[in-house]
Amino acid sequence: MSRSSGVRHIASALLLILVGLLGTASLLAVYCHYVLLDTDRYTATVTPLADNPVLQAAVADQATTAIINQANLRDRVAEQATPIVRAAVGSFLASSQFAGLWESANRQAHRHLVAVLRDDSDEVVRADDDGTLRIDFAPFTAEARDQLIEAGVSPESLPSTSIVVARGPDLTTARQVVRGIDIAAVVLPPVNVLLALAAVVVAPRGRRWRAVTLVGMSVAFAVALATIVVAVARWHYLSTLPSEGPASATVVEIIADALLEPLTTLVRAMLLIAAGIMVVGIGGNAIAARRARALAA
């Protein structure tokens, strides 16, 4: 191998490494920017969860506990009132009203949440003095009040049902991450494609089809690494999530798993692309080898 060929080989290998590493960042940035931070896609993903029995039970438990606590009833009276309140809340959650409110509440909350993450003012998703960020489902409590009145319970007011999303310095960190995602989602994909092309072009003559195969392998590596990163991030987020009762954490976990479904689809698509690139590279390399043997003969 000549010195020039060796340099080209090293350059191609370095570019392939960049394709793998930046491919991971590119995949995650695209997913976050176009799914997690897009209100329409977010709403379409979480809307079907209104019919999820686990989510309904978690929200019902949280709302029932909050209502009973606010009523400040004695232990015996609270024990008698709990099943009545729970049944009324459960009836509302099973109705079409809740499905509509769930969709509108999530759409509004997400829109304002993104505004907070991009450092804009907000009303529905609010950051408290201590830095706590929470989603407030005020429309839910308003409609639940009507259901309770029909069931014979007439509370003067209902507590605001909310889900804590982040607390303390996490909010500042999240804003910095979102700014980076907005830039990376636009810049990284075309840069990654150019790096892949460059890895093939600078490869030594006779090794370019092999470089194409390695590009496919780099894409597959990027997808695998992104999957690991997401799994670790999910575990870390859920394990450190500030919770105001088990229901809050349960609801967030259900929503998080639903939001990972589009990423699963994207991962499968990228793996098919990676496999296609490898097939092209292997096929091209085989054709080139046959031609070389024919010329030698």
ZADO-1210 file (C-alpha; in nm, 4 decimals, padded with zeros to 6 digits):
<atoms>
<atom x="00.0000" y="00.0000" z="00.0000" code="MET" pos="1"/>
<atom x="00.1453" y="00.3353" z="-00.1041" code="SER" pos="2"/>
<atom x="00.1696" y="00.6278" z="00.1340" code="ARG" pos="3"/>
<atom x="-00.1044" y="00.8142" z="-00.0544" code="SER" pos="4"/>
<atom x="-00.3312" y="00.5131" z="-00.0422" code="SER" pos="5"/>
<atom x="-00.2660" y="00.4753" z="00.3321" code="GLY" pos="6"/>
<atom x="-00.3562" y="00.8374" z="00.3976" code="VAL" pos="7"/>
<atom x="-00.6782" y="00.8011" z="00.1983" code="ARG" pos="8"/>
<atom x="-00.7621" y="00.4832" z="00.3894" code="HIS" pos="9"/>
<atom x="-00.7151" y="00.6562" z="00.7267" code="ILE" pos="10"/>
<atom x="-00.9145" y="00.9598" z="00.6136" code="ALA" pos="11"/>
<atom x="-01.2004" y="00.7382" z="00.4982" code="SER" pos="12"/>
<atom x="-01.1977" y="00.5471" z="00.8280" code="ALA" pos="13"/>
<atom x="-01.2118" y="00.8700" z="01.0308" code="LEU" pos="14"/>
<atom x="-01.5007" y="00.9965" z="00.8208" code="LEU" pos="15"/>
<atom x="-01.6861" y="00.6688" z="00.8760" code="LEU" pos="16"/>
<atom x="-01.6414" y="00.7074" z="01.2522" code="ILE" pos="17"/>
<atom x="-01.7866" y="01.0579" z="01.2279" code="LEU" pos="18"/>
<atom x="-02.0796" y="00.9223" z="01.0284" code="VAL" pos="19"/>
<atom x="-02.1559" y="00.6812" z="01.3112" code="GLY" pos="20"/>
<atom x="-02.1213" y="00.9325" z="01.5934" code="LEU" pos="21"/>
<atom x="-02.2886" y="01.2260" z="01.4213" code="LEU" pos="22"/>
<atom x="-02.5512" y="00.9876" z="01.2855" code="GLY" pos="23"/>
<atom x="-02.6556" y="00.9116" z="01.6432" code="THR" pos="24"/>
<atom x="-02.6815" y="01.2820" z="01.7244" code="ALA" pos="25"/>
<atom x="-02.8631" y="01.3478" z="01.3973" code="SER" pos="26"/>
<atom x="-03.1216" y="01.0742" z="01.4573" code="LEU" pos="27"/>
<atom x="-03.1956" y="01.1917" z="01.8109" code="LEU" pos="28"/>
<atom x="-03.2110" y="01.5585" z="01.7101" code="ALA" pos="29"/>
<atom x="-03.4537" y="01.4883" z="01.4261" code="VAL" pos="30"/>
<atom x="-03.6759" y="01.2779" z="01.6534" code="TYR" pos="31"/>
<atom x="-03.6801" y="01.5372" z="01.9310" code="CYS" pos="32"/>
<atom x="-03.7327" y="01.8346" z="01.6999" code="HIS" pos="33"/>
<atom x="-03.9965" y="01.6885" z="01.4691" code="TYR" pos="34"/>
<atom x="-04.1816" y="01.4655" z="01.7198" code="VAL" pos="35"/>
<atom x="-04.1286" y="01.5670" z="02.0815" code="LEU" pos="36"/>
<atom x="-04.1215" y="01.9415" z="02.0149" code="LEU" pos="37"/>
<atom x="-04.3911" y="01.9421" z="01.7461" code="ASP" pos="38"/>
<atom x="-04.7340" y="02.0048" z="01.8982" code="THR" pos="39"/>
<atom x="-04.9360" y="01.8371" z="01.6205" code="ASP" pos="40"/>
<atom x="-04.7281" y="01.5173" z="01.6229" code="ARG" pos="41"/>
<atom x="-04.7178" y="01.5106" z="02.0026" code="TYR" pos="42"/>
<atom x="-05.0951" y="01.5490" z="02.0272" code="THR" pos="43"/>
<atom x="-05.1598" y="01.2816" z="01.7646" code="ALA" pos="44"/>
<atom x="-04.9367" y="01.0430" z="01.9599" code="THR" pos="45"/>
<atom x="-05.0864" y="01.0928" z="02.3069" code="VAL" pos="46"/>
<atom x="-05.4540" y="01.1403" z="02.2136" code="THR" pos="47"/>
<atom x="-05.5281" y="00.7630" z="02.1972" code="PRO" pos="48"/>
<atom x="-05.4033" y="00.7332" z="02.5569" code="LEU" pos="49"/>
<atom x="-05.7338" y="00.8770" z="02.6793" code="ALA" pos="50"/>
<atom x="-05.8724" y="00.5228" z="02.6500" code="ASP" pos="51"/>
<atom x="-05.5794" y="00.3672" z="02.8357" code="ASN" pos="52"/>
<atom x="-05.7256" y="00.2020" z="03.1512" code="PRO" pos="53"/>
<atom x="-05.3995" y="00.2330" z="03.3443" code="VAL" pos="54"/>
<atom x="-05.3795" y="00.6048" z="03.2706" code="LEU" pos="55"/>
<atom x="-05.7470" y="00.6531" z="03.3602" code="GLN" pos="56"/>
<atom x="-05.6984" y="00.4714" z="03.6899" code="ALA" pos="57"/>
<atom x="-05.3868" y="00.6733" z="03.7732" code="ALA" pos="58"/>
<atom x="-05.5558" y="01.0067" z="03.7024" code="VAL" pos="59"/>
<atom x="-05.8682" y="00.8976" z="03.8920" code="ALA" pos="60"/>
<atom x="-05.6617" y="00.8019" z="04.1974" code="ASP" pos="61"/>
<atom x="-05.4756" y="01.1323" z="04.1943" code="GLN" pos="62"/>
<atom x="-05.7908" y="01.3385" z="04.1493" code="ALA" pos="63"/>
<atom x="-05.9840" y="01.1460" z="04.4153" code="THR" pos="64"/>
<atom x="-05.7065" y="01.1824" z="04.6725" code="THR" pos="65"/>
<atom x="-05.6717" y="01.5542" z="04.6004" code="ALA" pos="66"/>
<atom x="-06.0483" y="01.6141" z="04.6298" code="ILE" pos="67"/>
<atom x="-06.0792" y="01.4235" z="04.9570" code="ILE" pos="68"/>
<atom x="-05.7761" y="01.6004" z="05.1044" code="ASN" pos="69"/>
<atom x="-05.9061" y="01.9424" z="05.0071" code="GLN" pos="70"/>
<atom x="-06.2463" y="01.8680" z="05.1600" code="ALA" pos="71"/>
<atom x="-06.0636" y="01.8201" z="05.4933" code="ASN" pos="72"/>
<atom x="-06.3057" y="01.5496" z="05.6032" code="LEU" pos="73"/>
<atom x="-06.2708" y="01.3414" z="05.9155" code="ARG" pos="74"/>
<atom x="-06.1287" y="00.9937" z="05.8684" code="ASP" pos="75"/>
<atom x="-06.4621" y="00.8143" z="05.8881" code="ARG" pos="76"/>
<atom x="-06.6444" y="01.0581" z="05.6595" code="VAL" pos="77"/>
<atom x="-06.3551" y="01.0594" z="05.4145" code="ALA" pos="78"/>
<atom x="-06.3640" y="00.6807" z="05.4034" code="GLU" pos="79"/>
<atom x="-06.7348" y="00.6877" z="05.3150" code="GLN" pos="80"/>
<atom x="-06.6974" y="00.9668" z="05.0583" code="ALA" pos="81"/>
<atom x="-06.3959" y="00.8200" z="04.8765" code="THR" pos="82"/>
<atom x="-06.5806" y="00.5525" z="04.6737" code="PRO" pos="83"/>
<atom x="-06.8483" y="00.8070" z="04.5731" code="ILE" pos="84"/>
<atom x="-06.5873" y="01.0561" z="04.4535" code="VAL" pos="85"/>
<atom x="-06.3848" y="00.7793" z="04.2854" code="ARG" pos="86"/>
<atom x="-06.6925" y="00.6507" z="04.0998" code="ALA" pos="87"/>
<atom x="-06.7860" y="00.9997" z="03.9814" code="ALA" pos="88"/>
<atom x="-06.4334" y="01.0726" z="03.8601" code="VAL" pos="89"/>
<atom x="-06.4117" y="00.7302" z="03.6952" code="GLY" pos="90"/>
<atom x="-06.7398" y="00.7886" z="03.5146" code="SER" pos="91"/>
<atom x="-06.6095" y="01.1131" z="03.3744" code="PHE" pos="92"/>
<atom x="-06.2802" y="00.9564" z="03.2646" code="LEU" pos="93"/>
<atom x="-06.4692" y="00.6871" z="03.0722" code="ALA" pos="94"/>
<atom x="-06.6821" y="00.9439" z="02.8875" code="SER" pos="95"/>
<atom x="-06.6226" y="01.1021" z="02.5494" code="SER" pos="96"/>
<atom x="-06.5914" y="01.4358" z="02.7288" code="GLN" pos="97"/>
<atom x="-06.2647" y="01.3279" z="02.8851" code="PHE" pos="98"/>
<atom x="-06.1255" y="01.2115" z="02.5496" code="ALA" pos="99"/>
<atom x="-06.1903" y="01.5540" z="02.4000" code="GLY" pos="100"/>
<atom x="-06.0531" y="01.7373" z="02.7019" code="LEU" pos="101"/>
<atom x="-05.7487" y="01.5096" z="02.7118" code="TRP" pos="102"/>
<atom x="-05.6660" y="01.6010" z="02.3527" code="GLU" pos="103"/>
<atom x="-05.7225" y="01.9741" z="02.3982" code="SER" pos="104"/>
<atom x="-05.5431" y="01.9840" z="02.7345" code="ALA" pos="105"/>
<atom x="-05.2399" y="01.8054" z="02.5925" code="ASN" pos="106"/>
<atom x="-05.2321" y="02.0265" z="02.2838" code="ARG" pos="107"/>
<atom x="-05.2511" y="02.3434" z="02.4904" code="GLN" pos="108"/>
<atom x="-05.0077" y="02.2164" z="02.7526" code="ALA" pos="109"/>
<atom x="-04.7549" y="02.1042" z="02.4931" code="HIS" pos="110"/>
<atom x="-04.7703" y="02.4323" z="02.3061" code="ARG" pos="111"/>
<atom x="-04.7026" y="02.6253" z="02.6248" code="HIS" pos="112"/>
<atom x="-04.4438" y="02.3753" z="02.7435" code="LEU" pos="113"/>
<atom x="-04.2428" y="02.4283" z="02.4262" code="VAL" pos="114"/>
<atom x="-04.2799" y="02.8029" z="02.4803" code="ALA" pos="115"/>
<atom x="-04.1330" y="02.7647" z="02.8305" code="VAL" pos="116"/>
<atom x="-03.8482" y="02.5490" z="02.7027" code="LEU" pos="117"/>
<atom x="-03.7735" y="02.8158" z="02.4452" code="ARG" pos="118"/>
<atom x="-03.7785" y="03.0756" z="02.7240" code="ASP" pos="119"/>
<atom x="-04.1127" y="03.2363" z="02.6413" code="ASP" pos="120"/>
<atom x="-04.3813" y="03.3341" z="02.8942" code="SER" pos="121"/>
<atom x="-04.6482" y="03.0771" z="02.9812" code="ASP" pos="122"/>
<atom x="-04.9731" y="03.0279" z="03.1696" code="GLU" pos="123"/>
<atom x="-05.0724" y="02.6612" z="03.1547" code="VAL" pos="124"/>
<atom x="-04.7260" y="02.5112" z="03.1966" code="VAL" pos="125"/>
<atom x="-04.5660" y="02.7166" z="03.4669" code="ARG" pos="126"/>
<atom x="-04.2304" y="02.7352" z="03.6374" code="ALA" pos="127"/>
<atom x="-04.2618" y="02.7980" z="04.0114" code="ASP" pos="128"/>
<atom x="-04.0221" y="03.0071" z="04.2176" code="ASP" pos="129"/>
<atom x="-03.8151" y="02.6983" z="04.2988" code="ASP" pos="130"/>
<atom x="-03.7856" y="02.6085" z="03.9300" code="GLY" pos="131"/>
<atom x="-04.0513" y="02.3363" z="03.9285" code="THR" pos="132"/>
<atom x="-04.2130" y="02.2903" z="03.5878" code="LEU" pos="133"/>
<atom x="-04.5623" y="02.1422" z="03.5875" code="ARG" pos="134"/>
<atom x="-04.8507" y="02.0743" z="03.3455" code="ILE" pos="135"/>
<atom x="-05.1850" y="02.1889" z="03.4870" code="ASP" pos="136"/>
<atom x="-05.5026" y="02.0143" z="03.3662" code="PHE" pos="137"/>
<atom x="-05.7459" y="02.2845" z="03.4790" code="ALA" pos="138"/>
<atom x="-06.0127" y="02.1960" z="03.2156" code="PRO" pos="139"/>
<atom x="-06.0263" y="01.8445" z="03.3579" code="PHE" pos="140"/>
<atom x="-06.1091" y="01.9614" z="03.7104" code="THR" pos="141"/>
<atom x="-06.3774" y="02.1965" z="03.5799" code="ALA" pos="142"/>
<atom x="-06.5588" y="01.9159" z="03.3991" code="GLU" pos="143"/>
<atom x="-06.5024" y="01.6705" z="03.6849" code="ALA" pos="144"/>
<atom x="-06.6874" y="01.9103" z="03.9179" code="ARG" pos="145"/>
<atom x="-07.0050" y="01.8701" z="03.7116" code="ASP" pos="146"/>
<atom x="-06.9752" y="01.4925" z="03.7325" code="GLN" pos="147"/>
<atom x="-06.9353" y="01.5108" z="04.1111" code="LEU" pos="148"/>
<atom x="-07.2416" y="01.7312" z="04.1487" code="ILE" pos="149"/>
<atom x="-07.4464" y="01.4770" z="03.9526" code="GLU" pos="150"/>
<atom x="-07.3174" y="01.2067" z="04.1881" code="ALA" pos="151"/>
<atom x="-07.4342" y="01.4035" z="04.4924" code="GLY" pos="152"/>
<atom x="-07.1001" y="01.5560" z="04.5876" code="VAL" pos="153"/>
<atom x="-07.0929" y="01.9361" z="04.5770" code="SER" pos="154"/>
<atom x="-06.7399" y="02.0657" z="04.6346" code="PRO" pos="155"/>
<atom x="-06.7000" y="02.4404" z="04.6438" code="GLU" pos="156"/>
<atom x="-06.3849" y="02.4068" z="04.4364" code="SER" pos="157"/>
<atom x="-06.1578" y="02.1374" z="04.2986" code="LEU" pos="158"/>
<atom x="-05.7806" y="02.1209" z="04.3286" code="PRO" pos="159"/>
<atom x="-05.5783" y="02.1694" z="04.0160" code="SER" pos="160"/>
<atom x="-05.4592" y="01.8332" z="03.8836" code="THR" pos="161"/>
<atom x="-05.1020" y="01.8705" z="03.7615" code="SER" pos="162"/>
<atom x="-04.8019" y="01.6644" z="03.6520" code="ILE" pos="163"/>
<atom x="-04.4527" y="01.7696" z="03.7564" code="VAL" pos="164"/>
<atom x="-04.2180" y="01.7590" z="03.4568" code="VAL" pos="165"/>
<atom x="-03.8922" y="01.8977" z="03.5928" code="ALA" pos="166"/>
<atom x="-03.7529" y="02.0745" z="03.8957" code="ARG" pos="167"/>
<atom x="-03.4654" y="02.3050" z="03.9823" code="GLY" pos="168"/>
<atom x="-03.1670" y="02.3384" z="03.7489" code="PRO" pos="169"/>
<atom x="-03.3186" y="02.0815" z="03.5091" code="ASP" pos="170"/>
<atom x="-03.5269" y="02.3597" z="03.3534" code="LEU" pos="171"/>
<atom x="-03.2232" y="02.5688" z="03.2616" code="THR" pos="172"/>
<atom x="-03.0496" y="02.2611" z="03.1237" code="THR" pos="173"/>
<atom x="-03.3592" y="02.1665" z="02.9229" code="ALA" pos="174"/>
<atom x="-03.3711" y="02.5105" z="02.7612" code="ARG" pos="175"/>
<atom x="-03.0084" y="02.4811" z="02.6544" code="GLN" pos="176"/>
<atom x="-03.0704" y="02.1330" z="02.5142" code="VAL" pos="177"/>
<atom x="-03.3738" y="02.2488" z="02.3155" code="VAL" pos="178"/>
<atom x="-03.1746" y="02.5311" z="02.1577" code="ARG" pos="179"/>
<atom x="-02.9108" y="02.2793" z="02.0541" code="GLY" pos="180"/>
<atom x="-03.1735" y="02.0388" z="01.9177" code="ILE" pos="181"/>
<atom x="-03.3356" y="02.3084" z="01.7043" code="ASP" pos="182"/>
<atom x="-03.0018" y="02.3763" z="01.5370" code="ILE" pos="183"/>
<atom x="-02.8803" y="02.0161" z="01.5161" code="ALA" pos="184"/>
<atom x="-03.2017" y="01.8851" z="01.3586" code="ALA" pos="185"/>
<atom x="-03.1500" y="02.1154" z="01.0600" code="VAL" pos="186"/>
<atom x="-02.7709" y="02.1074" z="01.0288" code="VAL" pos="187"/>
<atom x="-02.6667" y="01.7515" z="01.1148" code="LEU" pos="188"/>
<atom x="-02.8617" y="01.5402" z="00.8604" code="PRO" pos="189"/>
<atom x="-02.7143" y="01.7057" z="00.5476" code="PRO" pos="190"/>
<atom x="-02.3699" y="01.7201" z="00.7110" code="VAL" pos="191"/>
<atom x="-02.3929" y="01.3486" z="00.7837" code="ASN" pos="192"/>
<atom x="-02.4844" y="01.2694" z="00.4228" code="VAL" pos="193"/>
<atom x="-02.1894" y="01.4740" z="00.2991" code="LEU" pos="194"/>
<atom x="-01.9548" y="01.2955" z="00.5392" code="LEU" pos="195"/>
<atom x="-02.0785" y="00.9573" z="00.4137" code="ALA" pos="196"/>
<atom x="-02.0206" y="01.0600" z="00.0526" code="LEU" pos="197"/>
<atom x="-01.6777" y="01.1957" z="00.1412" code="ALA" pos="198"/>
<atom x="-01.5861" y="00.8671" z="00.3125" code="ALA" pos="199"/>
<atom x="-01.6555" y="00.6844" z="-00.0138" code="VAL" pos="200"/>
<atom x="-01.4858" y="00.9399" z="-00.2388" code="VAL" pos="201"/>
<atom x="-01.1587" y="00.9572" z="-00.0407" code="VAL" pos="202"/>
<atom x="-01.1343" y="00.5791" z="-00.0036" code="ALA" pos="203"/>
<atom x="-00.8462" y="00.4260" z="-00.2036" code="PRO" pos="204"/>
<atom x="-00.9286" y="00.3185" z="-00.5574" code="ARG" pos="205"/>
<atom x="-01.0618" y="-00.0343" z="-00.5531" code="GLY" pos="206"/>
<atom x="-01.1951" y="00.0001" z="-00.1983" code="ARG" pos="207"/>
<atom x="-01.4826" y="00.2376" z="-00.2606" code="ARG" pos="208"/>
<atom x="-01.7523" y="-00.0288" z="-00.2762" code="TRP" pos="209"/>
<atom x="-01.6158" y="-00.1600" z="00.0518" code="ARG" pos="210"/>
<atom x="-01.6433" y="00.1946" z="00.1872" code="ALA" pos="211"/>
<atom x="-02.0097" y="00.1996" z="00.0801" code="VAL" pos="212"/>
<atom x="-02.0646" y="-00.1178" z="00.2830" code="THR" pos="213"/>
<atom x="-01.8926" y="00.0418" z="00.5803" code="LEU" pos="214"/>
<atom x="-02.1176" y="00.3473" z="00.5477" code="VAL" pos="215"/>
<atom x="-02.4155" y="00.1157" z="00.5919" code="GLY" pos="216"/>
<atom x="-02.2497" y="-00.0376" z="00.8957" code="MET" pos="217"/>
<atom x="-02.1836" y="00.3109" z="01.0372" code="SER" pos="218"/>
<atom x="-02.5521" y="00.3980" z="00.9964" code="VAL" pos="219"/>
<atom x="-02.6503" y="00.0756" z="01.1749" code="ALA" pos="220"/>
<atom x="-02.4042" y="00.1593" z="01.4533" code="PHE" pos="221"/>
<atom x="-02.5550" y="00.5073" z="01.4853" code="ALA" pos="222"/>
<atom x="-02.9035" y="00.3588" z="01.5197" code="VAL" pos="223"/>
<atom x="-02.7882" y="00.1072" z="01.7821" code="ALA" pos="224"/>
<atom x="-02.6093" y="00.3755" z="01.9825" code="LEU" pos="225"/>
<atom x="-02.9132" y="00.6058" z="01.9643" code="ALA" pos="226"/>
<atom x="-03.1327" y="00.3233" z="02.0939" code="THR" pos="227"/>
<atom x="-02.9024" y="00.2706" z="02.3915" code="ILE" pos="228"/>
<atom x="-02.8890" y="00.6442" z="02.4651" code="VAL" pos="229"/>
<atom x="-03.2690" y="00.6692" z="02.4621" code="VAL" pos="230"/>
<atom x="-03.3078" y="00.3651" z="02.6887" code="ALA" pos="231"/>
<atom x="-03.0643" y="00.5130" z="02.9426" code="VAL" pos="232"/>
<atom x="-03.2254" y="00.8587" z="02.9179" code="ALA" pos="233"/>
<atom x="-03.5719" y="00.7104" z="02.9721" code="ARG" pos="234"/>
<atom x="-03.4551" y="00.5228" z="03.2811" code="TRP" pos="235"/>
<atom x="-03.2761" y="00.8270" z="03.4219" code="HIS" pos="236"/>
<atom x="-03.5706" y="01.0617" z="03.3558" code="TYR" pos="237"/>
<atom x="-03.8292" y="00.8342" z="03.5158" code="LEU" pos="238"/>
<atom x="-03.6082" y="00.7467" z="03.8119" code="SER" pos="239"/>
<atom x="-03.5382" y="01.1117" z="03.8969" code="THR" pos="240"/>
<atom x="-03.8802" y="01.2550" z="03.8069" code="LEU" pos="241"/>
<atom x="-04.0209" y="01.4673" z="04.0905" code="PRO" pos="242"/>
<atom x="-04.3533" y="01.3049" z="04.1756" code="SER" pos="243"/>
<atom x="-04.6507" y="01.4456" z="04.3598" code="GLU" pos="244"/>
<atom x="-04.8085" y="01.1055" z="04.4143" code="GLY" pos="245"/>
<atom x="-04.7726" y="00.7757" z="04.2234" code="PRO" pos="246"/>
<atom x="-05.0345" y="00.8778" z="03.9673" code="ALA" pos="247"/>
<atom x="-04.8232" y="01.1616" z="03.8389" code="SER" pos="248"/>
<atom x="-04.5255" y="00.9347" z="03.7734" code="ALA" pos="249"/>
<atom x="-04.7463" y="00.6648" z="03.6214" code="THR" pos="250"/>
<atom x="-04.9088" y="00.9051" z="03.3764" code="VAL" pos="251"/>
<atom x="-04.5730" y="01.0478" z="03.2691" code="VAL" pos="252"/>
<atom x="-04.4322" y="00.6977" z="03.2169" code="GLU" pos="253"/>
<atom x="-04.7271" y="00.5977" z="02.9971" code="ILE" pos="254"/>
<atom x="-04.6914" y="00.9156" z="02.7907" code="ILE" pos="255"/>
<atom x="-04.3150" y="00.8671" z="02.7612" code="ALA" pos="256"/>
<atom x="-04.3548" y="00.5129" z="02.6299" code="ASP" pos="257"/>
<atom x="-04.6152" y="00.6284" z="02.3774" code="ALA" pos="258"/>
<atom x="-04.3837" y="00.9030" z="02.2565" code="LEU" pos="259"/>
<atom x="-04.1089" y="00.6477" z="02.1941" code="LEU" pos="260"/>
<atom x="-04.3243" y="00.4644" z="01.9380" code="GLU" pos="261"/>
<atom x="-04.2426" y="00.7128" z="01.6559" code="PRO" pos="262"/>
<atom x="-03.8733" y="00.6701" z="01.7396" code="LEU" pos="263"/>
<atom x="-03.9140" y="00.2935" z="01.7057" code="THR" pos="264"/>
<atom x="-04.0605" y="00.3462" z="01.3594" code="THR" pos="265"/>
<atom x="-03.7750" y="00.5797" z="01.2676" code="LEU" pos="266"/>
<atom x="-03.5187" y="00.3291" z="01.3966" code="VAL" pos="267"/>
<atom x="-03.6678" y="00.0523" z="01.1829" code="ARG" pos="268"/>
<atom x="-03.6616" y="00.2767" z="00.8764" code="ALA" pos="269"/>
<atom x="-03.2977" y="00.3689" z="00.9373" code="MET" pos="270"/>
<atom x="-03.2024" y="00.0037" z="00.9818" code="LEU" pos="271"/>
<atom x="-03.3648" y="-00.0760" z="00.6464" code="LEU" pos="272"/>
<atom x="-03.1670" y="00.2083" z="00.4885" code="ILE" pos="273"/>
<atom x="-02.8478" y="00.0787" z="00.6495" code="ALA" pos="274"/>
<atom x="-02.9188" y="-00.2720" z="00.5219" code="ALA" pos="275"/>
<atom x="-02.9867" y="-00.1354" z="00.1731" code="GLY" pos="276"/>
<atom x="-02.6588" y="00.0563" z="00.1685" code="ILE" pos="277"/>
<atom x="-02.4683" y="-00.2547" z="00.2786" code="MET" pos="278"/>
<atom x="-02.6357" y="-00.4669" z="00.0106" code="VAL" pos="279"/>
<atom x="-02.5421" y="-00.2103" z="-00.2543" code="VAL" pos="280"/>
<atom x="-02.1829" y="-00.2018" z="-00.1284" code="GLY" pos="281"/>
<atom x="-02.1486" y="-00.5808" z="-00.1153" code="ILE" pos="282"/>
<atom x="-02.3076" y="-00.6195" z="-00.4584" code="GLY" pos="283"/>
<atom x="-02.0906" y="-00.3497" z="-00.6122" code="GLY" pos="284"/>
<atom x="-01.7784" y="-00.4995" z="-00.4593" code="ASN" pos="285"/>
<atom x="-01.8682" y="-00.8434" z="-00.5989" code="ALA" pos="286"/>
<atom x="-01.9255" y="-00.7018" z="-00.9493" code="ILE" pos="287"/>
<atom x="-01.5959" y="-00.5097" z="-00.9352" code="ALA" pos="288"/>
<atom x="-01.4111" y="-00.8256" z="-00.8254" code="ALA" pos="289"/>
<atom x="-01.5569" y="-01.0260" z="-01.1153" code="ARG" pos="290"/>
<atom x="-01.4556" y="-00.7585" z="-01.3619" code="ARG" pos="291"/>
<atom x="-01.1033" y="-00.7507" z="-01.2199" code="ALA" pos="292"/>
<atom x="-01.0734" y="-01.1284" z="-01.2569" code="ARG" pos="293"/>
<atom x="-01.2082" y="-01.1122" z="-01.6129" code="ALA" pos="294"/>
<atom x="-00.9535" y="-00.8465" z="-01.7083" code="LEU" pos="295"/>
<atom x="-00.6738" y="-01.0439" z="-01.5473" code="ALA" pos="296"/>
<atom x="-00.7728" y="-01.3508" z="-01.7475" code="ALA" pos="297"/>
</atoms>
